[in-house]
Structure formats: C-alpha cells, structure tokens
Amino acid sequence: MISGNGPPLKPKAISAGSRIGIFAPASPADHVELIAGMSELKRNGFEIVANQRTEPEGYFAGPAKERANGFLTTVQSIEVDGVIALRGGYGSNYLLDFDLDKQLNKPKVLVGFSDLTTLQIYLWQQCNWVTFYGPMLAAGLSSGAGARKGYDEASFLQAIGRPESGWKLRLRGEPVLAGQAMGRVLGGCLTLLEATLGTPWELDTRDSILVLEDRAMRPYQVDRVLMHLKQAGKLEGVRGIILGDFPECEPLIPGSPTVRDVCARLLRPMGIPIVFASPIGHSVRPMLTIPLGIKAQLQADGEGTLEFLEAAVTP
C-alpha cells in the first residue's frame, strides 16, 4: 500500500479474453439486469470468472463484512484480471471501515460510477489507484452499447484496454467557459464527493480536472453542494471542470434557474475552462468511461474534448 498521492498506480490493460470479476459493494440488482450485463461483457469478449454472491439485506447487497470480503477476494484473486461493480445505490462507504488499503497490493482495472465514487476516491487518496468512472453490470452494460441509459462502447474499451497516451475523448457537452487546461482527472458523483469532506480520504482537488455529476437533484440542492465545496476550499486550485448533464434535475418552478444556470453563476467566476452536459455517470445518453487519476488536457470549446496525456493502464 502506498499513500500520500504519489505517482499513480496503474492496472494492467484488459481486453477481449481477459477475466472479469463482479463485485457488489452497495445495493442489490435485478436478476434480469445482472444477466443482461454479463451478456454484454461476453459480447465484448470478456470471460466472467467471479460473481460475488450475497443475500440482500434491506437496501444493501449483503452485510457490510460480506461485501467488503467479496470485494477483497475478487480484486485479489489471481484468476481475475479486472473488476466491475454490480451497481451503485448505497453502501460502498461501509467497506471503508475494514482497512482496505492495508489489504490491497497490485491495482486492477476497477470500473463503476455513482455510489462507487466513495470507493474510487478512497482508492486514489489512500492507495494511488487509477480507476475508471464508467458503466456497471446492472447500470449501463445491461442496457447495451449506444442505447438509452447504456454506455459508450468505444471509450469503455479504449480506457481499460489502451496502454498508450494521447487518445482523445469527445465530451459531447457544451462550454460554460471556453479555454484550455491541464490537470489530473478526479471526481465523480457530486454528493458522494462532498461526503468525503472531513474523512481521512477527503479528495484533494488541487491541480485537477474535476468531474462532477449527479441525478435527481433540484437546482438549489446542486447550488448548496457547490457552495459547500467552495467554502471548504475544494474549488481552489482546480484547473478545469467537466459537468454531467444532471438528469431529473429540473427546477420546481418553470422559468426558475436550471442546474446549468447555477453552475454558470457559481463556477464561471473561477475563470477556468468548464464543460456542461457531458454524458458521464448518470445520464440517459450512452455514458462515457473516464479514467480517474491520470493527467489530461481539457479543451472547452464546441462539445469539449479531453486528451489523456498519460496512459491509464500498463501493457
């Protein structure tokens, strides 16, 4: 285990023929979606060799200790090349009570979003692991490539399988403030990032290209979280920002400020490049897969582009 935000620890690339383990750190999933997600991974040539099985306990996929052990067993297995979360929901934070950092060695490709932000930030802050903000088995993969609430197949396969730098990702958004910036890509789900404040793994956002996205929040709630991050100093030193498209976040009163309005009012004064409405994480559009923990250049004009200045994976 290495901590202190040293050089990023990168996993080995995975591609067709690689062995995937499924872990369930948060909530349970519908069986039909689980099967659909597995079928999609198999269509891409992956072999599923481990599927964490627990008995659901309320809104959790299983007791906390079982979920923590399931994650550790899966990610440590020599039979597993990479791991993908079953789904988000709620519960990943419980795993952090089990001193995961003391039990982890070599990083492996780990893909997830939403509630997985908790685990991904922990793995970055405590272990320097590069992880991937992208589709999960029952949230993205189950809907299919290019489908509504599905995933972008090209960015998924490129992020986890390309051990070279220099590839570009079309962000498919719109500029809030045009410009260009370089930084380390970090972030994830807005409310889960906020929840790290005051913990030992509070996200260090300095010199970052910060990804912020969420769903089902009213504009005033987005306003409140952004103000909290600002007042906590988490927007100081940020080089650029990529915002999701915030589905189900319409204002209560027609004509009142939208989430985009809130973000523009609070973030434009920072004077840094900002892209809004990129299909990251919670999106009805096919979600992009973004490596977290590596350096990139953000170009905030047109639909926005993100050029990765280092590889996210090793050969």
BAVEX-403453 format. One record per residue (C-alpha): x, y, z. Coordinates in steps of 0.02 Angstrom, whole numbers, plus 50000, padded with zeros to 5 digits. Layout:
BEGIN
{px = X | py = Y | pz = Z}
...
This chain:
BEGIN
{px = 50000 | py = 50000 | pz = 50000}
{px = 50063 | py = 50173 | pz = 49954}
{px = 49979 | py = 50334 | pz = 50009}
{px = 50009 | py = 50520 | pz = 50001}
{px = 49961 | py = 50550 | pz = 49821}
{px = 50125 | py = 50494 | pz = 49744}
{px = 50136 | py = 50430 | pz = 49566}
{px = 49976 | py = 50345 | pz = 49509}
{px = 49973 | py = 50156 | pz = 49518}
{px = 49904 | py = 50092 | pz = 49354}
{px = 49824 | py = 49923 | pz = 49323}
{px = 49864 | py = 49807 | pz = 49179}
{px = 49758 | py = 49833 | pz = 49024}
{px = 49614 | py = 49715 | pz = 48995}
{px = 49531 | py = 49671 | pz = 48830}
{px = 49443 | py = 49526 | pz = 48743}
{px = 49494 | py = 49365 | pz = 48829}
{px = 49526 | py = 49449 | pz = 48997}
{px = 49441 | py = 49379 | pz = 49152}
{px = 49317 | py = 49492 | pz = 49241}
{px = 49260 | py = 49482 | pz = 49421}
{px = 49094 | py = 49558 | pz = 49475}
{px = 49083 | py = 49634 | pz = 49650}
{px = 48934 | py = 49707 | pz = 49743}
{px = 48989 | py = 49846 | pz = 49861}
{px = 48822 | py = 49935 | pz = 49878}
{px = 48643 | py = 49889 | pz = 49831}
{px = 48574 | py = 49730 | pz = 49753}
{px = 48522 | py = 49718 | pz = 49570}
{px = 48379 | py = 49646 | pz = 49473}
{px = 48423 | py = 49471 | pz = 49410}
{px = 48370 | py = 49512 | pz = 49232}
{px = 48487 | py = 49663 | pz = 49227}
{px = 48628 | py = 49559 | pz = 49300}
{px = 48610 | py = 49429 | pz = 49161}
{px = 48598 | py = 49566 | pz = 49029}
{px = 48757 | py = 49648 | pz = 49093}
{px = 48851 | py = 49484 | pz = 49092}
{px = 48793 | py = 49451 | pz = 48914}
{px = 48859 | py = 49620 | pz = 48859}
{px = 49030 | py = 49587 | pz = 48935}
{px = 49035 | py = 49419 | pz = 48849}
{px = 48987 | py = 49501 | pz = 48684}
{px = 49144 | py = 49608 | pz = 48703}
{px = 49248 | py = 49451 | pz = 48726}
{px = 49272 | py = 49455 | pz = 48914}
{px = 49261 | py = 49300 | pz = 49022}
{px = 49168 | py = 49313 | pz = 49187}
{px = 49259 | py = 49209 | pz = 49316}
{px = 49195 | py = 49277 | pz = 49481}
{px = 49024 | py = 49341 | pz = 49530}
{px = 49008 | py = 49394 | pz = 49712}
{px = 48854 | py = 49311 | pz = 49784}
{px = 48773 | py = 49381 | pz = 49940}
{px = 48599 | py = 49378 | pz = 50014}
{px = 48521 | py = 49553 | pz = 50002}
{px = 48496 | py = 49640 | pz = 50168}
{px = 48373 | py = 49783 | pz = 50150}
{px = 48444 | py = 49908 | pz = 50026}
{px = 48615 | py = 49827 | pz = 50035}
{px = 48678 | py = 49685 | pz = 49926}
{px = 48728 | py = 49597 | pz = 50086}
{px = 48803 | py = 49627 | pz = 50260}
{px = 48946 | py = 49752 | pz = 50261}
{px = 49080 | py = 49625 | pz = 50306}
{px = 49022 | py = 49508 | pz = 50167}
{px = 49025 | py = 49649 | pz = 50041}
{px = 49200 | py = 49701 | pz = 50097}
{px = 49263 | py = 49522 | pz = 50090}
{px = 49181 | py = 49499 | pz = 49921}
{px = 49273 | py = 49649 | pz = 49853}
{px = 49441 | py = 49598 | pz = 49927}
{px = 49425 | py = 49417 | pz = 49874}
{px = 49379 | py = 49466 | pz = 49697}
{px = 49511 | py = 49600 | pz = 49671}
{px = 49649 | py = 49493 | pz = 49750}
{px = 49610 | py = 49335 | pz = 49651}
{px = 49745 | py = 49280 | pz = 49529}
{px = 49603 | py = 49217 | pz = 49419}
{px = 49536 | py = 49395 | pz = 49397}
{px = 49611 | py = 49525 | pz = 49279}
{px = 49488 | py = 49666 | pz = 49313}
{px = 49334 | py = 49703 | pz = 49418}
{px = 49169 | py = 49787 | pz = 49377}
{px = 49039 | py = 49837 | pz = 49506}
{px = 48866 | py = 49759 | pz = 49503}
{px = 48780 | py = 49928 | pz = 49530}
{px = 48781 | py = 50080 | pz = 49643}
{px = 48635 | py = 50131 | pz = 49752}
{px = 48707 | py = 50147 | pz = 49927}
{px = 48831 | py = 50059 | pz = 50039}
{px = 49008 | py = 50073 | pz = 49970}
{px = 49056 | py = 50185 | pz = 50117}
{px = 49033 | py = 50038 | pz = 50238}
{px = 49178 | py = 49947 | pz = 50153}
{px = 49298 | py = 50084 | pz = 50205}
{px = 49283 | py = 50033 | pz = 50388}
{px = 49381 | py = 49874 | pz = 50350}
{px = 49554 | py = 49950 | pz = 50317}
{px = 49552 | py = 49902 | pz = 50134}
{px = 49713 | py = 49996 | pz = 50100}
{px = 49810 | py = 49877 | pz = 50213}
{px = 49749 | py = 49728 | pz = 50114}
{px = 49774 | py = 49787 | pz = 49935}
{px = 49929 | py = 49760 | pz = 49830}
{px = 49937 | py = 49774 | pz = 49641}
{px = 49796 | py = 49877 | pz = 49564}
{px = 49674 | py = 49801 | pz = 49441}
{px = 49555 | py = 49885 | pz = 49322}
{px = 49405 | py = 49938 | pz = 49427}
{px = 49252 | py = 50011 | pz = 49341}
{px = 49099 | py = 50094 | pz = 49418}
{px = 49009 | py = 50258 | pz = 49449}
{px = 48879 | py = 50336 | pz = 49564}
{px = 48899 | py = 50262 | pz = 49740}
{px = 49066 | py = 50188 | pz = 49682}
{px = 49135 | py = 50365 | pz = 49691}
{px = 49161 | py = 50334 | pz = 49877}
{px = 49272 | py = 50183 | pz = 49844}
{px = 49360 | py = 50262 | pz = 49696}
{px = 49409 | py = 50417 | pz = 49794}
{px = 49467 | py = 50308 | pz = 49939}
{px = 49574 | py = 50203 | pz = 49822}
{px = 49651 | py = 50359 | pz = 49748}
{px = 49683 | py = 50452 | pz = 49911}
{px = 49742 | py = 50301 | pz = 50012}
{px = 49820 | py = 50189 | pz = 49880}
{px = 49852 | py = 50298 | pz = 49724}
{px = 49750 | py = 50180 | pz = 49617}
{px = 49692 | py = 50236 | pz = 49445}
{px = 49510 | py = 50181 | pz = 49424}
{px = 49378 | py = 50206 | pz = 49290}
{px = 49217 | py = 50305 | pz = 49301}
{px = 49106 | py = 50204 | pz = 49186}
{px = 48966 | py = 50077 | pz = 49166}
{px = 48922 | py = 49942 | pz = 49291}
{px = 48844 | py = 49773 | pz = 49261}
{px = 48664 | py = 49825 | pz = 49302}
{px = 48684 | py = 50010 | pz = 49262}
{px = 48746 | py = 50043 | pz = 49087}
{px = 48808 | py = 49874 | pz = 49025}
{px = 48636 | py = 49796 | pz = 49050}
{px = 48556 | py = 49923 | pz = 48931}
{px = 48685 | py = 49895 | pz = 48796}
{px = 48809 | py = 49990 | pz = 48689}
{px = 48744 | py = 50153 | pz = 48617}
{px = 48573 | py = 50130 | pz = 48697}
{px = 48471 | py = 50246 | pz = 48806}
{px = 48543 | py = 50230 | pz = 48983}
{px = 48676 | py = 50119 | pz = 48906}
{px = 48861 | py = 50150 | pz = 48880}
{px = 48984 | py = 50213 | pz = 48751}
{px = 49075 | py = 50057 | pz = 48695}
{px = 49223 | py = 50144 | pz = 48613}
{px = 49275 | py = 50245 | pz = 48766}
{px = 49246 | py = 50095 | pz = 48881}
{px = 49359 | py = 49979 | pz = 48782}
{px = 49489 | py = 50114 | pz = 48750}
{px = 49501 | py = 50171 | pz = 48931}
{px = 49528 | py = 49998 | pz = 49004}
{px = 49625 | py = 49923 | pz = 48860}
{px = 49740 | py = 50053 | pz = 48782}
{px = 49912 | py = 50065 | pz = 48863}
{px = 49960 | py = 50224 | pz = 48769}
{px = 49937 | py = 50409 | pz = 48799}
{px = 49872 | py = 50538 | pz = 48678}
{px = 49697 | py = 50474 | pz = 48646}
{px = 49556 | py = 50599 | pz = 48645}
{px = 49380 | py = 50587 | pz = 48713}
{px = 49238 | py = 50689 | pz = 48639}
{px = 49142 | py = 50754 | pz = 48790}
{px = 48981 | py = 50787 | pz = 48693}
{px = 48938 | py = 50934 | pz = 48803}
{px = 48941 | py = 51123 | pz = 48784}
{px = 49057 | py = 51257 | pz = 48852}
{px = 49008 | py = 51360 | pz = 49003}
{px = 49175 | py = 51448 | pz = 48992}
{px = 49291 | py = 51413 | pz = 48846}
{px = 49475 | py = 51382 | pz = 48867}
{px = 49609 | py = 51251 | pz = 48889}
{px = 49684 | py = 51175 | pz = 49046}
{px = 49793 | py = 51031 | pz = 49103}
{px = 49768 | py = 50934 | pz = 49263}
{px = 49738 | py = 50765 | pz = 49343}
{px = 49563 | py = 50696 | pz = 49311}
{px = 49473 | py = 50667 | pz = 49476}
{px = 49297 | py = 50673 | pz = 49546}
{px = 49137 | py = 50580 | pz = 49513}
{px = 48964 | py = 50590 | pz = 49587}
{px = 48939 | py = 50763 | pz = 49664}
{px = 48855 | py = 50714 | pz = 49828}
{px = 48974 | py = 50568 | pz = 49856}
{px = 49124 | py = 50680 | pz = 49829}
{px = 49051 | py = 50803 | pz = 49955}
{px = 49031 | py = 50659 | pz = 50079}
{px = 49220 | py = 50633 | pz = 50084}
{px = 49245 | py = 50802 | pz = 50169}
{px = 49309 | py = 50777 | pz = 50346}
{px = 49364 | py = 50596 | pz = 50316}
{px = 49544 | py = 50534 | pz = 50305}
{px = 49515 | py = 50508 | pz = 50118}
{px = 49445 | py = 50681 | pz = 50083}
{px = 49478 | py = 50713 | pz = 49899}
{px = 49625 | py = 50828 | pz = 49862}
{px = 49560 | py = 50926 | pz = 49712}
{px = 49710 | py = 51040 | pz = 49685}
{px = 49776 | py = 51046 | pz = 49505}
{px = 49634 | py = 50935 | pz = 49447}
{px = 49517 | py = 50925 | pz = 49301}
{px = 49366 | py = 50897 | pz = 49413}
{px = 49222 | py = 50786 | pz = 49356}
{px = 49055 | py = 50825 | pz = 49441}
{px = 48891 | py = 50740 | pz = 49400}
{px = 48733 | py = 50678 | pz = 49487}
{px = 48548 | py = 50647 | pz = 49463}
{px = 48379 | py = 50690 | pz = 49541}
{px = 48440 | py = 50849 | pz = 49625}
{px = 48345 | py = 51013 | pz = 49618}
{px = 48449 | py = 51162 | pz = 49560}
{px = 48453 | py = 51234 | pz = 49736}
{px = 48524 | py = 51069 | pz = 49800}
{px = 48663 | py = 51075 | pz = 49671}
{px = 48691 | py = 51256 | pz = 49724}
{px = 48707 | py = 51202 | pz = 49907}
{px = 48836 | py = 51067 | pz = 49869}
{px = 48940 | py = 51180 | pz = 49757}
{px = 48937 | py = 51316 | pz = 49890}
{px = 48994 | py = 51188 | pz = 50019}
{px = 49138 | py = 51135 | pz = 49907}
{px = 49184 | py = 51317 | pz = 49878}
{px = 49178 | py = 51362 | pz = 50063}
{px = 49278 | py = 51205 | pz = 50106}
{px = 49415 | py = 51261 | pz = 49986}
{px = 49387 | py = 51117 | pz = 49866}
{px = 49373 | py = 51229 | pz = 49713}
{px = 49538 | py = 51318 | pz = 49748}
{px = 49673 | py = 51264 | pz = 49628}
{px = 49555 | py = 51167 | pz = 49514}
{px = 49614 | py = 51185 | pz = 49333}
{px = 49455 | py = 51139 | pz = 49239}
{px = 49283 | py = 51063 | pz = 49267}
{px = 49179 | py = 50935 | pz = 49172}
{px = 48997 | py = 50931 | pz = 49222}
{px = 48871 | py = 50794 | pz = 49184}
{px = 48700 | py = 50826 | pz = 49110}
{px = 48610 | py = 50809 | pz = 49278}
{px = 48453 | py = 50711 | pz = 49228}
{px = 48294 | py = 50726 | pz = 49331}
{px = 48356 | py = 50893 | pz = 49399}
{px = 48227 | py = 51011 | pz = 49326}
{px = 48178 | py = 51163 | pz = 49430}
{px = 48018 | py = 51152 | pz = 49532}
{px = 47950 | py = 51311 | pz = 49456}
{px = 47957 | py = 51331 | pz = 49266}
{px = 48068 | py = 51477 | pz = 49218}
{px = 48171 | py = 51474 | pz = 49378}
{px = 48359 | py = 51441 | pz = 49371}
{px = 48416 | py = 51275 | pz = 49299}
{px = 48565 | py = 51171 | pz = 49354}
{px = 48663 | py = 51245 | pz = 49209}
{px = 48618 | py = 51420 | pz = 49270}
{px = 48676 | py = 51376 | pz = 49446}
{px = 48840 | py = 51303 | pz = 49384}
{px = 48874 | py = 51453 | pz = 49273}
{px = 48840 | py = 51578 | pz = 49412}
{px = 48949 | py = 51490 | pz = 49540}
{px = 49088 | py = 51421 | pz = 49432}
{px = 49117 | py = 51546 | pz = 49291}
{px = 49198 | py = 51672 | pz = 49410}
{px = 49338 | py = 51544 | pz = 49436}
{px = 49397 | py = 51587 | pz = 49261}
{px = 49438 | py = 51408 | pz = 49213}
{px = 49376 | py = 51300 | pz = 49067}
{px = 49207 | py = 51220 | pz = 49104}
{px = 49107 | py = 51095 | pz = 49000}
{px = 48925 | py = 51060 | pz = 49043}
{px = 48808 | py = 50916 | pz = 48995}
{px = 48935 | py = 50780 | pz = 48959}
{px = 48857 | py = 50604 | pz = 48968}
{px = 48959 | py = 50548 | pz = 49118}
{px = 48889 | py = 50433 | pz = 49252}
{px = 48704 | py = 50465 | pz = 49275}
{px = 48643 | py = 50505 | pz = 49100}
{px = 48504 | py = 50446 | pz = 48987}
{px = 48632 | py = 50452 | pz = 48846}
{px = 48765 | py = 50316 | pz = 48825}
{px = 48887 | py = 50353 | pz = 48965}
{px = 49070 | py = 50386 | pz = 48931}
{px = 49208 | py = 50296 | pz = 49025}
{px = 49338 | py = 50412 | pz = 49102}
{px = 49500 | py = 50360 | pz = 49190}
{px = 49521 | py = 50441 | pz = 49360}
{px = 49696 | py = 50482 | pz = 49423}
{px = 49791 | py = 50522 | pz = 49263}
{px = 49839 | py = 50687 | pz = 49183}
{px = 49739 | py = 50758 | pz = 49039}
{px = 49710 | py = 50916 | pz = 48940}
{px = 49535 | py = 50988 | pz = 48935}
{px = 49482 | py = 51087 | pz = 48784}
{px = 49319 | py = 51178 | pz = 48824}
{px = 49253 | py = 51232 | pz = 48655}
{px = 49123 | py = 51156 | pz = 48542}
{px = 49069 | py = 50994 | pz = 48625}
{px = 49229 | py = 50987 | pz = 48727}
{px = 49373 | py = 50863 | pz = 48718}
{px = 49482 | py = 50778 | pz = 48845}
{px = 49654 | py = 50721 | pz = 48788}
{px = 49741 | py = 50598 | pz = 48903}
{px = 49924 | py = 50644 | pz = 48923}
{px = 49972 | py = 50478 | pz = 49000}
{px = 49910 | py = 50301 | pz = 48988}
{px = 49783 | py = 50240 | pz = 49116}
{px = 49841 | py = 50060 | pz = 49103}
{px = 50003 | py = 49965 | pz = 49078}
{px = 50037 | py = 49833 | pz = 48943}
